[in-house]
Amino acid sequence: MKFAKDFLLGAASASYQVEGAWNEDGKGISNWDVFSKIPGKTFEGTNGDVAVDHYHRYKEDIKLMAEIGLESYRFSIAWPRIIPDGDGEINPKGIEFYNNLIDECLKYGIVPFVTLYHWDLPQNLEECGGWTSKRTVDAFVKYANVCFEAFGDRVKHWITFNETIVFCGLGYLAGAHPPGIKNDPKKYFQATHNVFTAHARAVEDYKSLRQFGEIGITHVFSPAFSIDDNPENEQATYHANQYNTAWYYDPVLKGQYPEYVVKQLIEKDWTPDWTEAELNVIKSAAPKNDFVGLNYYQPQRVMKNDVFEVKEKSREDSTGAPGNASFDGVYKTVKMDDKVYTKWGWEISPSGFLEGLRMLKADYGDIKIYITENGLGDEDPIIDDEIVDVPRIKYIEEHLRALKYAVAEGINVKGYYAWSAMDLLSWLNGYKKQYGFIYVDHKNNLNRKIKLSGHWYKKVIEERGENI
Ligand code: BGP
């Protein structure tokens, strides 16, 4: 079996993680520009001031992507480059940069797949309440419209938000992302609702512009599985899936919130301030979503919580490895002896990927799916000047194989984006955790070189995955 001709094989990045040029050409300050400089917040104080300098080296980078044969490049637009203070004046230099980037992709026939929000919020909006404030919702809708108008003639694939559960969860529960607030479920649920409203309004506006492209959202895809068939653990797993999947996928794809969660929010007084008009737009926009983007790295292995001591979370506790209790104390994720883990403690499970896709189809039907991120964070070995990232090849190959099974079963997957196109800044793990097909040499002028995985992926694309 081959991947169909219209199945996009690409790779991804995000503005803050690659661009650098944090204060150039009229760009406003983002929440990450500020947050990453607070001592202790990031790995060894790393930040995206320079990142891998994609802002200045995008031509070289796109050329390398073309050499790999990428059919599509998923990247994000930095909102503070377009509207520096969030909702005021437009910065022409910001528009120019993304025009150039898009045109450079198109020069090589690379399809630009654009994320509007991959976490770098204009700091001015953060200071006015960030995602808990409805001003940010209006500001996002304005910003999205500016992008549709400026780039929509050439960009036909739009993702509104990347991983709402991560920037809201780490922002308002774990305190590990901006605005660094801990244990505030009320704010957390408000922020998520505001994001869904902003998403719905952007979808409505995009469709009314009749640009004939597609629009959707990207979610974390981390299906929860019970560690055994103990009914208490199974109930805890149901709870995890309701809070981590249904809460995020239902409003977007079904146009309403899951009853199980809503009931508990009312009991706990965590219900967001939601107006009739907001709930209506969430409802009306749902059928207009063209696809859902899934970022899959690992599943969750879940059991009921038996940790009664509430401990202060460290940065490491927020980097995605299992071993934490849920914020509401109902369940915990566990590391299991019979599973395989990366150096950063993330489970490697292509079978969990396939099983999760089946669950998603059962719950949401035939919605079109793009895998918008999947990849292996590693420290790559260099032998005789070649970057021999064999474990990454194995990881991606196994996940692509799982996808082939999914497609054969009739699951509507239309594309795959490896994370990441090139080595980049990991939000909390610095430059040490590499993901790219393209190596970036931090000791040597940020020089680029295609890794073994990049050469391998080129062949996969040429053969449309036939030999996987
Ligand atoms: C996703 C983000 C990406 C990227 C990736 C890997 O959650 O969308 O931006 O960071 O995870 O994460 P990490 O860098 O923590 O390994």
Residues whose N, C-alpha, C, O or C-beta is under 5 A from the ligand:
A	BS01	BGP	A14 E163 T319 G377 S426 W427
